[in-house]
Amino acid sequence: MTPLNLIHDLAERGVGVRNLADPLKVDSSNPNDPMAQPAVVLLALFGQMERTYTLERAAHARSVAAAKGRRIGRPSVVDADKLAYAAHLRESGHTIAEIVAKTGITRTTLYRHLPPRPPEPVTAGPVTVADPAPCARA
């Protein structure tokens, strides 16, 4: 929800927005103040712009780090040996519940780190040719 939408929803409920920190007095709850609404709109606009620029800067920093080969995000807390053991159990045919019980790794972490099993091929059984029915009368 954008700041303007939030301010509009609050105004419909009879709640005004008042800025206490800045020297510019902004009070949208006062209907007699002609500058209140434009000032609120401008503050919301600057807030939205700053939010957009922050997201763009963070995305740029992530792409630069990825290009340099750095790992992005929070470090993994799962031991690599446990993950290898879990992958071995998965290849051996164990269920996720059994792997969780044996390794102590949570189910969601297993699904995130383990590759999915390949789908089993769906084929028909062996085809047998049935004898033609002796229904044909001459």
C-alpha positions as CSV (number, residue, x, y, z in Angstrom):
1,M,0.0,0.0,0.0
2,T,1.4,3.3,-1.0
3,P,1.6,6.2,1.6
4,L,-1.0,8.1,-0.3
5,N,-3.5,5.2,-0.2
6,L,-2.8,4.8,3.5
7,I,-3.4,8.5,4.1
8,H,-6.6,8.5,2.0
9,D,-7.9,5.4,3.9
10,L,-7.2,7.1,7.2
11,A,-8.9,10.3,6.1
12,E,-12.0,8.3,5.2
13,R,-12.1,7.1,8.8
14,G,-11.7,10.6,10.2
15,V,-8.0,10.2,11.1
16,G,-5.6,13.0,10.1
17,V,-1.9,12.9,9.6
18,R,0.3,15.4,11.5
19,N,4.0,15.9,11.2
20,L,5.7,16.6,14.5
21,A,9.3,16.4,13.6
22,D,9.7,18.9,10.7
23,P,9.5,22.7,11.1
24,L,6.9,22.7,8.3
25,K,3.6,22.2,10.1
26,V,1.5,19.6,8.3
27,D,-1.9,18.6,9.7
28,S,-4.3,16.9,7.3
29,S,-7.0,16.6,10.0
30,N,-7.6,20.4,9.8
31,P,-10.0,21.0,6.8
32,N,-9.5,24.8,7.0
33,D,-5.7,24.5,6.2
34,P,-5.4,24.9,2.4
35,M,-1.8,23.7,2.4
36,A,-2.3,20.6,4.5
37,Q,-3.3,18.3,1.7
38,P,-0.6,19.3,-0.9
39,A,2.0,19.1,1.9
40,V,0.9,15.6,2.8
41,V,1.0,14.6,-0.9
42,L,4.5,16.0,-1.3
43,L,5.8,14.2,1.8
44,A,4.2,11.0,0.6
45,L,5.7,11.5,-2.8
46,F,9.2,12.0,-1.4
47,G,8.8,9.0,0.8
48,Q,7.8,6.8,-2.1
49,M,10.7,8.2,-4.2
50,E,13.2,7.4,-1.4
51,R,11.7,3.9,-1.1
52,T,12.0,3.3,-4.9
53,Y,15.6,4.5,-4.9
54,T,16.5,2.4,-1.9
55,L,15.2,-0.7,-3.7
56,E,17.1,0.2,-6.9
57,R,20.4,0.7,-5.0
58,A,19.9,-2.6,-3.1
59,A,19.2,-4.4,-6.4
60,H,22.3,-2.9,-8.0
61,A,24.5,-3.8,-5.1
62,R,23.2,-7.4,-5.3
63,S,23.9,-7.6,-9.0
64,V,27.4,-6.2,-8.6
65,A,28.1,-8.7,-5.7
66,A,26.8,-11.6,-7.8
67,A,28.9,-10.5,-10.8
68,K,32.0,-10.6,-8.5
69,G,31.1,-14.1,-7.4
70,R,30.1,-13.2,-3.9
71,R,27.4,-15.1,-2.2
72,I,24.2,-13.0,-1.7
73,G,22.0,-13.2,1.2
74,R,22.1,-14.7,4.6
75,P,24.7,-17.4,5.2
76,S,23.5,-21.0,5.3
77,V,23.3,-22.5,8.8
78,V,22.9,-26.0,7.5
79,D,26.1,-28.2,7.6
80,A,27.2,-29.2,4.2
81,D,27.9,-32.8,5.4
82,K,24.3,-33.1,6.7
83,L,23.1,-31.9,3.3
84,A,25.2,-34.5,1.5
85,Y,23.9,-37.2,3.8
86,A,20.3,-36.0,3.2
87,A,20.9,-36.1,-0.6
88,H,22.3,-39.7,-0.2
89,L,19.3,-40.7,1.8
90,R,17.0,-39.2,-0.8
91,E,18.8,-41.1,-3.6
92,S,18.4,-44.2,-1.6
93,G,14.6,-43.9,-1.7
94,H,14.0,-42.5,1.8
95,T,11.0,-40.3,2.3
96,I,11.3,-36.7,3.4
97,A,9.9,-37.5,6.8
98,E,12.6,-40.2,7.4
99,I,15.3,-37.8,6.2
100,V,14.0,-35.1,8.7
101,A,14.1,-37.6,11.5
102,K,17.6,-38.8,10.7
103,T,19.3,-35.5,9.9
104,G,17.4,-33.0,12.0
105,I,17.1,-30.6,9.0
106,T,13.7,-29.1,8.7
107,R,11.4,-30.1,5.9
108,T,11.4,-26.7,4.2
109,T,15.2,-26.5,4.2
110,L,15.4,-30.0,2.6
111,Y,13.0,-29.0,-0.1
112,R,15.0,-25.8,-0.7
113,H,18.4,-27.6,-1.0
114,L,17.6,-31.0,-2.4
115,P,16.9,-31.4,-6.0
116,P,13.4,-32.8,-6.8
117,R,13.2,-36.4,-7.7
118,P,12.9,-37.0,-11.4
119,P,9.3,-37.9,-12.4
120,E,8.6,-41.5,-12.9
121,P,7.9,-42.3,-16.5
122,V,4.3,-43.2,-17.2
123,T,4.1,-46.0,-19.6
124,A,1.5,-48.6,-20.4
125,G,2.1,-52.2,-19.4
126,P,3.1,-54.8,-21.9
127,V,0.7,-54.9,-24.8
128,T,-0.9,-58.3,-25.5
129,V,-2.8,-59.1,-28.7
130,A,-6.1,-60.7,-27.9
131,D,-7.6,-63.4,-30.1
132,P,-10.1,-62.1,-32.5
133,A,-13.6,-62.7,-31.1
134,P,-15.3,-65.6,-32.9
135,C,-18.4,-63.4,-33.3
136,A,-18.2,-63.1,-37.0
137,R,-20.8,-65.4,-38.6
138,A,-20.6,-66.5,-42.1
